Every structure is written in C-alpha cells, then in structure tokens.
Amino acid sequence: MSKIVAFEEAGPIGVIRLDNPPVNAINHAVRAGLADAVTLAANRPDIEVLLITSAGNLFSAGADVTEFDRPMQDPTQQMVEDRLERARVPVVAAIHGMALGGGLELAMACHYRVAERNARLGLPEITLGIIPGAGGTQRLPRLIGARAAFDMILSGAPISARDAQLLGLVDEVVEGNLPEGAFQFCRRLIEDGLGPRPTSERTVQTHGFDEAGIAEALRAQSRALKGRTTQTFLLKAIEAARLPFSEGVAVESQLAQQSLATPESQALRHVFFAERECGKVKGITQPTESREIKRVAIIGAGTMGSGIAIAFADAAREVILIDNAEAALARGRGAIQTIYASAIKRGRVTQEMADERMSRIKGSLALADAADADLVIEAVFEDMDLKKQVLSTVDSILPPERLIASNTSTLSVTELGRSTAHPDRVSGLHFFAPAQVTKLLEIVRGAGTSPEALATALKVAKLLKKIPVVAADAFGFIGNRMMLDGYFREAELLLLEGASPMQVDMALEAFGFAMGPQRVSDLSGIDVGTKARIQLFQRESRPDPYFVIADHLTELGRLGQKTGRGFYRYETGGREALPDPEVTKLIEALSAERAIRRREISDQEIVERCILALINVGAMVLDEAIAARASDIDVVWTSGYGFPRHLGGPMFYADALGLGRVAERIRHYHEKLGYYWRPAPFIERLAAERSSFTQWDHRG
Ligand SMILES: NC(=O)c1ccc[n+]([C@@H]2O[C@H](COP(=O)([O-])OP(=O)(O)OC[C@H]3O[C@@H](n4cnc5c(N)ncnc54)[C@H](O)[C@@H]3O)[C@@H](O)[C@H]2O)c1
C-alpha cells in the first residue's frame, strides 16, 4: 500500500489516514491508496466501522489540479467513492481544517461526517470554471436539498461546520479534540447498531429549486458570474440529481468534462497557476532564512500608510505608524477606526478582533521610533527629495540587515536606494489602494536591491496573504506602465476621436472590466493621475496627445467624484455618473486643436483598441524585462486592475486571439494612428514563430 494512505486497526475501528502534504490533494496515488485500504479493511472481519482522517492542517483541499488536463487514471475518484458507499460497515469522515472540492466529495461518499468546530466545507470548483465531477452535484443535493446545494456550489464559498450541520451536511460538530470525538462517534455507531447509510440512496428535496428560486440564486451571484457560463453546466447537473443516482452521475461526469473544456475554465485555471508561480523568482531561494518580521514601522499616516498599517495588524504584526504632523496622524487613526467599524458592521470581524488589531497599531511623531522595526515602509508624499530625506534618516538609525521599502508608485527605487548608505536593502513595495484589501503587491527591484531583500519582500507578501509580482524599476513598473501607455491612453484617444466617456466605459464594462476607465479615474481622483504623470515624465516623456483631457479636467478642478465633477457630473452626494455637456465641449475643443476628425465609433472598435493597446505595451514590458513572465502580467491585471479573470489576463487573452491576428491588427492601427501603436517587436517575433506568450513562459 502507498505510504500516503495508511491503514491501521484500533479495536473494531479501521482507520484510513491520508497523508499527502501540503494539502492532502487527491491524486492518483491517494485514490489507489484509498482503494487498497478499503480492500484491506473488507478482509478484516473484526472491523465494525471505518474512519477516514487526514494528517496535516486540513482534511483535503480537493483533487490535484495538475491532473485536470489528463485523462483520469483508474481508480477514478468515482470508483473509490462507489466502493466506500458499498462497504459492509459504516464509513465515517473526520474533517478538520478544510474539506474542499474533491475532498468534500470524498467525505460525502462516506456514510457519516463529523467535523471539528473550526472546519470549513465547500465546493469551490466554479472559481476554476468547472463543476464538481466526482459526485458532488449529485450527493450534495441529496444531503442538503437541491436549492441549498445550488447556492453553495454557485458561490464556491466554503461554509462553517456549524452551518454544515444545520444544513445536514455534517452529522456532528466536535468541540474539542477531533480524533477523540470521531472515535466516540464511531463507538456510538457500533453500540447503536447503525449500519451503512449510502448518500446515493437518499431522495432529493427540491423545495425552492424552481424557476423563481433559481433566478434568485443566480441574481445573488450576478457580480461574480458576469460574463461566465459555468453556472449553466451546474444548473443542468443539479437538475439531474432528480434522476436515479447512476444516471445523475453520468450526466454530471459529461457536464464536468464539457465545463473543463471551455475557454473560460482554461483562462481561470491559467490565472490560478499564474498566481502560484508569480511568487517564485529566478535566483531567489524560498525566503525561509530571511528575517522574521514581527514589528513594522510605516512612515506617513495618509491613505496608503493607514491601509498598510491595517494589513499588518490583520496579519498579527506590531505596527508603529509615524507621521510628522499631529493632525495627519489623528486623521490616519480616524481612518483606521472607520475601516474597522465598517468591517464589524459587515460581519467581517468581531468587536474584540477589531479592538485587538487596532491595539497593535501605535502612533508616533518621531522617525526615531522606526529604529527597532524589522521592516520600515515609507508612504509619505510622492516627492523624490522628501522621500530621499526620509529614507536616508531611516537608513542611519536602522540596523543594516533590516529591509527598507518605499510605496512609491512612480519614482525610481534605484535612485531612492542610492540616497541611503545601503541600497542593497531598499526595494519598492507598491501596494494598491485600498491597501488592506487589494491582493496585488508589486515588488520593485531596484538596481541595488539584494536577493536577500527581495526574498524578504516576497515573505512580506506571503505574510499579508497578498499576491506578489516582481517588477524591474522602470516607468510605471508593470501595471501603471500598461495602464498609462496602453489602456487608459487609448481610451482618451477614443474620446478625442468622437466616443463619449459613457460609451467607452460601457463598452469595456461589457467586455468584463468591473468599471470602465473614466469611471475609475473619477473614483480615484483625476488629479492623482496628473500628479503621477508629472513625476513619471522626469523619468521619460511622452508625446501629445497623452492624457490631455484628464490634465485639463485637473486644471479645471474637476477632480472626479470628490468634487462632484470629473469626466462625469454627480448629483450632490450621489455616485451615479451622469453625462456632462461641458466635458463634451472640452473634448471637442481639444480634438479641434489637434485637428483630430471626430466620428462615430463602434463599441467593438473601442474594446479592440483598448485591449490591443494593453497587450502591445505588455509585450514591451516583457521585452524590456520589466516583468519576468507573461503570466505575471496576467496576475497584475486580474488581481490589481480589474481585468476579467475569466478571460485570463491580457497576455493569455492575446494567445487566445492568436498572436498572428493580434500582430496584424496592431500593424493596422499603427498605420492609422502612429507612434503609440508601434508594434512591440516581441509580438512580431512570437507571431512569426507561430508561438504564444504561454509557450514563451514555458520555454525552460
Ligand atoms: N493613493 C494611492 O492610491 C496610492 C497608491 C499606490 C501608491 N501610492 C503612494 O503611496 C505614497 C503615499 O500616498 P498617499 O496617497 O497615502 O498620500 P497622503 O497624502 O494621503 O499621505 C502622505 C502622508 O505622509 C505624511 N508625511 C509627509 N511628510 C512626512 C515626513 N517627512 N515624515 C512623516 N510623514 C510625512 C503626510 O503628513 C501624510 O499624512 C506615495 O508615495 C504615493 O505615490 C499611493
């Protein structure tokens, strides 16, 4: 028998134990091991009950995703489940930590389930664009009813052990020690003479799973499911749960295969793997030997500083938040309190948790208080001289092996590092607002940044449960370079050529972005972009027309929602973007000054130009080695800039379009529109080789 599934007898209880670190993924070896263990148990007449448990932190995170693209080798999970269900003795699953996907499907094929109080159970397959394919869509409705099953699989979110018990998914919640509780449960089954109870033999309760109920369930997830199709496969599968079990699983199996083959699933799985890959950096060994981070000093208690402070306090770290202005520090504290108050209101944290976290954040007006921090993050105004001064002071008081990071979004990290005596320990940690929420963390590697500093920065990302992408120190790093030179710039050009802000936004929202570019600018403040570009132009300039509309709006004090006017106008206190004829006039005047002919523009052209511009600049970013992998760029755009995840990110999307076609369209626009459309030589090269960004990433 394989080592990763062990079998032992504890009196009348046969214990099958999975041990496949790190997450007890159910791969071929586990399935084979389980099948062997069941055979072994069947040959032991003294065994009266079988208990399935696992080692490590969780029961099982599900099937091994790396096996998804290959035909499943026997025994399949269904075969193993079938054998468990037909066992002559009752089978019990003991769940701790998490039972997700295939892990929960396995547990549902057992006759009984007990769970530790903190355990969570879920079927998150929809986040990968697939439906459960090992009986999940057939057994869950039999256990908790069709409607609740539809809701749970549709959301993909795990539920607590308590909720699982209320629904009927779990038979008993164990308050104390799980193995002990599970053994007691097994002994009770024996004493009470309770035998096997196959889930497949139950009937499905369908109350609430009618047209109205289904519509309601879909509405509740409409934001997450925008542009998606997996839900239609799921609906059919749950409907099939009304059939006899063997027919239902056959339908499920077919639908699961179909969902796996959709472009949507390929894209979602690409992003899933890309997010795992991006933390790995060539030449940087896993940051195990890097310094433990217990205490963090954050300098600047503004928007970003307060958000970063919360991110660290949430990760149970001590924070010292330093500002040089008393009023600013008080404002920062106020902002932190407001954010926690709203988290309590939304049920994300309890009052006690919030109090504890807030107590970890201490304020100070003295830079000297940064001296005993393990890590210092600077988030003062975006001003090179000011930042240099702050960093060199920090450098002079902080022991030299500790990391110093800047949250700059535009300035040269290399130059900032050179203002200190230890450029090797200086890197950029580019958080995105709101810093306590946004998953993306761009780690900027200055020319002097040492591998150790980079390793520590990667460790910081892990600590904060953020997704790190390493960028070289260049104009706009990865995300802002592509946004400014590609996406948003093209969106502005389309306005100059005759499209309205509303048309551009709606076209891109229909493509899948959560919010169109002009609405994003109005929300984040148009002046923020203008100021950033002033800084960036000190690195490199850009020829006109480059954000002429936005810069004029800033000049006019039309800064977006915060002033009630920007690309749109807003009723007092309102958030609804309303068209403004004044903006139209401004845009028309700017077009006329540049002799740009205004015309009707189709939504299709808007989307094509904005996305191709993004792809073209993305290819330049790769060619200039600002990003190491195309998939890193996809992570930046899906986790930080609202690019629809189900399209896989701009570079994956380019591959799906075919680079030959992409190159041809870029050349077409270059002829028409000039400079900003100069084709990235890298795309031309890959297209000529009939290759793709994905292939380039996997070039070994
Ligand atoms: N706002 C964003 O969306 C965003 C996103 C990413 C990165 N950034 C970057 O983060 C940094 C901070 O931005 P912000 O929006 O939080 O700015 P902010 O204006 O809200 O806050 C800056 C804070 O720094 C303080 N400060 C100024 N000089 C100081 C000094 N010498 N010592 C201590 N504190 C000092 C100010 O009092 C203020 O509280 C900038 O570098 C910015 O480019 C901002």
The ligand as a Tripos MOL2 file, in Angstrom:
@<TRIPOS>MOLECULE
LIG
   44    48     1     0     0
SMALL
NO_CHARGES

@<TRIPOS>ATOM
      1 N1         -3.1390   56.8910   -3.0290 N.am      1 LIG1
      2 C1         -2.9230   55.8730   -3.8340 C.2       1 LIG1
      3 O1         -3.8340   55.3630   -4.4900 O.2       1 LIG1
      4 C2         -1.5310   55.2760   -3.9420 C.ar      1 LIG1
      5 C3         -1.3870   54.0130   -4.4990 C.ar      1 LIG1
      6 C4         -0.1300   53.4280   -4.5400 C.ar      1 LIG1
      7 C5          0.9550   54.1240   -4.0390 C.ar      1 LIG1
      8 N2          0.7910   55.3680   -3.5300 N.ar      1 LIG1
      9 C6          1.9730   56.0390   -2.9910 C.3       1 LIG1
     10 O2          1.9300   55.9940   -1.5710 O.3       1 LIG1
     11 C7          2.5600   57.1460   -1.0230 C.3       1 LIG1
     12 C8          1.6000   57.8320   -0.0830 C.3       1 LIG1
     13 O3          0.4360   58.1740   -0.7680 O.3       1 LIG1
     14 P1         -0.9050   58.5960   -0.0240 P.3       1 LIG1
     15 O4         -1.9610   58.6440   -1.0520 O.co2     1 LIG1
     16 O5         -1.0990   57.7640    1.1720 O.co2     1 LIG1
     17 O6         -0.5430   60.0930    0.4250 O.3       1 LIG1
     18 P2         -1.2170   61.0010    1.5340 P.3       1 LIG1
     19 O7         -1.0400   62.3960    1.1060 O.co2     1 LIG1
     20 O8         -2.5810   60.5140    1.8580 O.co2     1 LIG1
     21 O9         -0.3180   60.7250    2.8300 O.3       1 LIG1
     22 C9          1.0230   61.0830    2.9590 C.3       1 LIG1
     23 C10         1.3220   61.2430    4.4490 C.3       1 LIG1
     24 O10         2.7110   61.4130    4.6230 O.3       1 LIG1
     25 C11         2.8920   62.3240    5.6850 C.3       1 LIG1
     26 N3          4.2400   62.9030    5.6200 N.ar      1 LIG1
     27 C12         4.7130   63.8170    4.7470 C.ar      1 LIG1
     28 N4          5.9990   64.0880    5.0180 N.ar      1 LIG1
     29 C13         6.3610   63.3160    6.0710 C.ar      1 LIG1
     30 C14         7.5640   63.1540    6.8040 C.ar      1 LIG1
     31 N5          8.6570   63.8410    6.4980 N.pl3     1 LIG1
     32 N6          7.5620   62.2750    7.8180 N.ar      1 LIG1
     33 C15         6.4650   61.5870    8.1450 C.ar      1 LIG1
     34 N7          5.2870   61.7070    7.4670 N.ar      1 LIG1
     35 C16         5.2430   62.5740    6.4530 C.ar      1 LIG1
     36 C17         1.7980   63.3400    5.4970 C.3       1 LIG1
     37 O11         1.5260   64.0720    6.6770 O.3       1 LIG1
     38 C18         0.6410   62.4450    5.0880 C.3       1 LIG1
     39 O12        -0.1020   62.0320    6.2130 O.3       1 LIG1
     40 C19         3.0050   57.9700   -2.2100 C.3       1 LIG1
     41 O13         4.3210   57.6510   -2.4990 O.3       1 LIG1
     42 C20         2.0940   57.5020   -3.3250 C.3       1 LIG1
     43 O14         2.6450   57.6670   -4.5930 O.3       1 LIG1
     44 C21        -0.4300   55.9510   -3.4470 C.ar      1 LIG1
@<TRIPOS>BOND
     1     1     2 1
     2     2     3 2
     3     2     4 1
     4     4     5 ar
     5     4    44 ar
     6     5     6 ar
     7     6     7 ar
     8     7     8 ar
     9     8     9 1
    10     8    44 ar
    11     9    10 1
    12     9    42 1
    13    10    11 1
    14    11    12 1
    15    11    40 1
    16    12    13 1
    17    13    14 1
    18    14    15 2
    19    14    16 1
    20    14    17 1
    21    17    18 1
    22    18    19 2
    23    18    20 1
    24    18    21 1
    25    21    22 1
    26    22    23 1
    27    23    24 1
    28    23    38 1
    29    24    25 1
    30    25    26 1
    31    25    36 1
    32    26    27 ar
    33    26    35 ar
    34    27    28 ar
    35    28    29 ar
    36    29    30 ar
    37    29    35 ar
    38    30    31 1
    39    30    32 ar
    40    32    33 ar
    41    33    34 ar
    42    34    35 ar
    43    36    37 1
    44    36    38 1
    45    38    39 1
    46    40    41 1
    47    40    42 1
    48    42    43 1
@<TRIPOS>SUBSTRUCTURE
     1 LIG1         1 GROUP 0 **** ****
